[in-house]
Amino acid sequence: MEAFIAAAEAAAEAAGAVIRPLFRSPLLVEAKGDASPVTEADRGAERAMREVLAARFPDHGIWGEEYGPDRIEAEYLWVLDPIDGTRAFVTGRPLFGTLIGLLHRGVPVLGLIDQPGIGERWIGAQGQPTRFRSPLGGAAGCRPCPRLAEAELSCTSPDMFASADGPGFGRLRAAARRVTWGGDCYSYGLLALGLVDVIAESTMKPWDWAALVPVVEGAGGRVTGWRGERLTLESDGRVLAVGDPALLPEAVALLGG
C-alpha cells in the first residue's frame, strides 16, 4: 500500500505542476457533450498522471475522465479526475480538486484528494486512518452527528437531480439543519474533517467517487449509493456520504421515500 500511496502522491504532484500555472489565467475553454468546460489543464494534468502511474505499474489499468479506459479489466485500476469541479476552476474559485483512486477488483482501496491551489491533500487507504495536510489547519476525522436535524448537508448543485431524484433530495434537505451548495469533491474532504455531515448527489461517474470512498471511510464515515448499497463501476450515479454512520438509515429512508 505504501508504494501505491507514493505513486498517487507523485501523480498528484505531476498534475499540480500542470494545474497551478493555469489557475486564474486566461484559458481556452471548450464544451464537451455534457456542456461542462474542458481546459488544457484537464487534459495536461491527466496525461501527466497517466505517465507517472504507467511507468510505476505497467500492469495496472487506468480510467480517466478525459482519455477514457485503458485495460479496465486489470486487477488494479487507477481512476482519475484531473480537475473535479472544472466550473470552479475556470471561474477562479479554489473549490476543485484532483482525484486519484485505486480499485482492487472493483473495490476502492486508495483515494487521494488534492487541492493544488491551496496545498491541501487528503489520503485514504484501506485499513488506515485518513491522512490530511494543509497550511490552513484542520485534522482528519468525522464528527459525531447521529440526527439529521443537527446535520450540515452539502450538495454541488440542485441541477444534478433528475425529476425522479428531486423529491428524495427534497425530503433529505427538509430534515437537515441546513444545506450548503457547491464544492464538488472539496465538500467530501470537509466531511472527512468533521465540518460537513451529509452529502447526497446524483449523476456521479466512477472518477467522481472512487477516490472519495477511502478518504471518507478512513475518517470514520460511510459512502454508499442512495439505497445504502456498496458503490461499484456499474452503480447508477447516486452517491450518499455520511460522517456519522448512525445517519445512514435515516438518510437512505428519506432518499428512497
C-alpha positions as CSV (number, residue, x, y, z in Angstrom):
1,M,0.0,0.0,0.0
2,E,2.8,2.5,0.7
3,A,4.1,2.0,-2.8
4,F,0.6,2.8,-4.1
5,I,0.4,5.9,-1.9
6,A,3.8,7.1,-3.1
7,A,2.7,6.7,-6.7
8,A,-0.6,8.5,-6.1
9,E,1.3,11.4,-4.5
10,A,3.8,11.5,-7.3
11,A,0.9,11.6,-9.8
12,A,-0.8,14.4,-7.8
13,E,2.4,16.4,-7.9
14,A,2.7,16.0,-11.6
15,A,-0.9,17.1,-12.1
16,G,-0.4,20.1,-9.8
17,A,2.6,21.2,-11.8
18,V,0.3,21.5,-14.8
19,I,-2.7,23.0,-13.0
20,R,-1.2,25.7,-10.8
21,P,0.3,27.9,-13.5
22,L,-3.1,27.9,-15.3
23,F,-5.3,28.6,-12.4
24,R,-6.9,32.1,-12.7
25,S,-5.1,32.6,-16.0
26,P,-6.8,33.1,-19.4
27,L,-7.7,29.6,-20.7
28,L,-9.1,28.2,-23.9
29,V,-12.4,26.7,-22.7
30,E,-14.2,24.2,-24.9
31,A,-17.5,22.5,-24.4
32,K,-17.9,18.7,-24.1
33,G,-21.1,16.9,-24.9
34,D,-22.4,17.4,-21.4
35,A,-21.6,21.1,-21.7
36,S,-19.0,21.0,-18.8
37,P,-16.0,23.1,-19.5
38,V,-12.8,21.4,-20.5
39,T,-9.4,23.2,-20.4
40,E,-5.9,22.4,-21.4
41,A,-5.3,21.9,-17.6
42,D,-7.7,19.0,-17.5
43,R,-6.0,17.2,-20.4
44,G,-2.5,18.1,-19.5
45,A,-3.0,17.0,-15.8
46,E,-4.4,13.7,-16.8
47,R,-1.6,13.0,-19.3
48,A,0.9,13.7,-16.5
49,M,-0.8,11.4,-14.1
50,R,-1.0,8.6,-16.6
51,E,2.7,8.8,-17.4
52,V,3.6,8.5,-13.7
53,L,1.3,5.6,-13.0
54,A,2.0,3.7,-16.2
55,A,5.8,3.9,-15.5
56,R,5.4,2.6,-12.0
57,F,2.7,-0.1,-12.5
58,P,2.6,-1.0,-16.2
59,D,0.3,-4.0,-15.5
60,H,-2.4,-1.8,-13.9
61,G,-5.4,-0.4,-15.7
62,I,-6.1,3.4,-15.9
63,W,-9.5,5.0,-16.4
64,G,-9.5,8.8,-16.6
65,E,-12.3,11.3,-17.3
66,E,-10.6,12.9,-20.3
67,Y,-8.9,10.0,-22.0
68,G,-11.1,7.1,-21.1
69,P,-10.3,3.5,-20.0
70,D,-7.2,1.5,-20.7
71,R,-7.0,-2.1,-19.5
72,I,-10.2,-1.6,-17.4
73,E,-10.3,-5.4,-16.7
74,A,-6.9,-5.3,-14.8
75,E,-6.8,-6.5,-11.2
76,Y,-5.8,-3.0,-10.1
77,L,-7.5,0.0,-11.8
78,W,-6.5,3.7,-11.3
79,V,-9.4,6.0,-11.7
80,L,-8.6,9.7,-12.4
81,D,-10.3,13.0,-12.4
82,P,-7.7,15.7,-13.2
83,I,-10.0,18.6,-12.1
84,D,-13.1,17.7,-10.3
85,G,-15.0,21.0,-10.2
86,T,-13.9,22.4,-13.5
87,R,-16.5,25.1,-13.3
88,A,-15.0,26.3,-10.1
89,F,-11.5,26.1,-11.6
90,V,-12.4,28.3,-14.7
91,T,-14.2,30.9,-12.5
92,G,-11.2,31.2,-10.1
93,R,-12.7,29.5,-7.1
94,P,-10.4,27.1,-5.2
95,L,-13.2,24.5,-4.6
96,F,-11.9,22.0,-7.1
97,G,-9.5,19.1,-6.7
98,T,-7.6,16.4,-8.4
99,L,-8.9,12.9,-7.6
100,I,-6.8,9.7,-7.8
101,G,-8.5,6.4,-6.8
102,L,-7.2,2.9,-6.9
103,L,-9.6,-0.1,-7.2
104,H,-8.7,-3.7,-6.5
105,R,-11.1,-6.0,-8.2
106,G,-13.6,-3.2,-8.2
107,V,-13.3,-2.2,-4.6
108,P,-11.8,1.3,-3.8
109,V,-8.6,0.7,-1.7
110,L,-6.9,4.0,-2.0
111,G,-8.1,7.6,-2.6
112,L,-6.4,10.9,-2.8
113,I,-8.0,14.4,-3.0
114,D,-5.5,17.1,-3.9
115,Q,-6.2,20.9,-3.9
116,P,-3.2,22.1,-5.7
117,G,-4.0,25.8,-5.4
118,I,-4.2,25.8,-1.6
119,G,-1.8,23.0,-1.0
120,E,-4.3,20.7,0.8
121,R,-4.3,16.9,0.5
122,W,-6.3,14.0,1.8
123,I,-5.1,10.4,1.5
124,G,-7.3,7.5,2.4
125,A,-6.0,3.9,2.3
126,Q,-7.8,0.7,3.2
127,G,-7.2,-0.3,6.8
128,Q,-5.6,3.0,7.7
129,P,-6.8,6.3,9.1
130,T,-7.2,9.2,6.6
131,R,-4.2,11.5,6.4
132,F,-4.6,15.2,5.9
133,R,-2.2,18.1,5.5
134,S,-2.9,21.7,4.9
135,P,-1.4,25.1,5.5
136,L,-4.8,26.2,6.8
137,G,-5.0,23.6,9.6
138,G,-7.6,21.0,10.3
139,A,-7.5,17.3,11.3
140,A,-9.0,14.3,9.6
141,G,-11.9,12.7,11.5
142,C,-15.6,12.8,11.0
143,R,-17.6,14.2,13.9
144,P,-20.5,12.5,15.8
145,C,-23.9,13.6,14.5
146,P,-26.5,10.9,15.0
147,R,-29.5,13.1,14.0
148,L,-30.3,14.7,10.6
149,A,-31.9,17.6,12.4
150,E,-28.4,18.6,13.6
151,A,-26.6,17.8,10.3
152,E,-24.9,20.1,7.8
153,L,-26.0,18.9,4.4
154,S,-23.9,19.6,1.2
155,C,-24.5,19.2,-2.5
156,T,-22.7,20.6,-5.5
157,S,-25.8,21.8,-7.3
158,P,-29.6,21.1,-7.4
159,D,-29.3,20.9,-11.2
160,M,-27.7,17.5,-11.0
161,F,-31.0,15.8,-9.9
162,A,-33.3,14.3,-12.5
163,S,-37.0,14.7,-11.8
164,A,-37.1,11.2,-10.2
165,D,-34.3,12.1,-7.7
166,G,-35.6,15.6,-6.8
167,P,-38.3,14.5,-4.2
168,G,-35.9,12.3,-2.3
169,F,-33.3,15.0,-2.0
170,G,-36.0,17.4,-1.0
171,R,-37.0,15.2,1.9
172,L,-33.4,14.9,3.0
173,R,-32.9,18.7,2.7
174,A,-36.0,19.4,4.8
175,A,-34.8,17.1,7.5
176,A,-31.3,18.5,7.7
177,R,-30.2,21.5,9.7
178,R,-29.3,23.4,6.6
179,V,-27.8,22.9,3.1
180,T,-24.7,24.4,1.5
181,W,-24.3,24.3,-2.3
182,G,-21.1,24.0,-4.2
183,G,-17.9,22.2,-3.5
184,D,-17.7,19.1,-5.7
185,C,-15.0,16.8,-4.2
186,Y,-13.9,19.5,-1.8
187,S,-17.1,19.0,0.2
188,Y,-16.2,15.3,0.8
189,G,-12.8,16.5,2.1
190,L,-14.7,18.8,4.5
191,L,-16.9,15.9,5.6
192,A,-13.7,13.9,6.4
193,L,-12.6,16.9,8.6
194,G,-15.8,16.9,10.6
195,L,-17.1,20.1,9.1
196,V,-19.9,18.6,6.9
197,D,-22.2,15.7,7.9
198,V,-24.1,14.5,4.9
199,I,-23.7,14.8,1.1
200,A,-26.2,13.4,-1.4
201,E,-25.5,13.7,-5.1
202,S,-26.6,12.2,-8.4
203,T,-25.1,11.8,-11.9
204,M,-21.7,10.8,-10.4
205,K,-19.3,8.8,-12.6
206,P,-16.7,6.4,-11.2
207,W,-14.0,9.0,-11.5
208,D,-16.1,11.3,-9.3
209,W,-16.5,9.0,-6.4
210,A,-13.7,6.3,-6.5
211,A,-11.1,8.4,-4.6
212,L,-13.7,9.7,-2.1
213,V,-14.7,6.4,-0.6
214,P,-11.3,5.6,1.1
215,V,-10.9,9.2,2.3
216,V,-14.3,9.4,3.9
217,E,-14.3,5.9,5.3
218,G,-10.8,6.2,6.7
219,A,-12.0,9.3,8.6
220,G,-14.9,7.2,10.2
221,G,-17.7,7.9,7.7
222,R,-19.5,5.9,5.1
223,V,-20.0,6.3,1.3
224,T,-22.8,4.3,-0.4
225,G,-25.5,4.6,-3.0
226,W,-28.9,6.0,-2.2
227,R,-30.2,2.6,-1.1
228,G,-27.2,2.1,1.2
229,E,-25.5,-0.3,-1.2
230,R,-21.8,-0.5,-1.9
231,L,-20.7,1.6,-4.9
232,T,-19.4,-0.3,-8.0
233,L,-18.4,0.6,-11.5
234,E,-22.0,-0.3,-12.5
235,S,-23.6,2.0,-9.9
236,D,-26.4,4.3,-11.0
237,G,-24.6,7.6,-10.2
238,R,-26.4,8.4,-7.0
239,V,-24.0,8.8,-4.1
240,L,-24.6,9.3,-0.4
241,A,-21.9,10.2,2.1
242,V,-22.3,10.5,5.9
243,G,-19.8,11.4,8.5
244,D,-21.6,9.6,11.3
245,P,-22.7,6.1,10.2
246,A,-25.7,6.5,12.5
247,L,-27.1,8.9,10.0
248,L,-27.2,6.3,7.2
249,P,-30.5,4.6,7.8
250,E,-32.5,7.8,8.2
251,A,-30.9,9.3,5.1
252,V,-31.5,6.2,3.0
253,A,-35.1,6.1,4.1
254,L,-35.7,9.7,3.1
255,L,-33.9,9.5,-0.2
256,G,-35.9,6.4,-1.1
257,G,-39.3,7.7,0.1
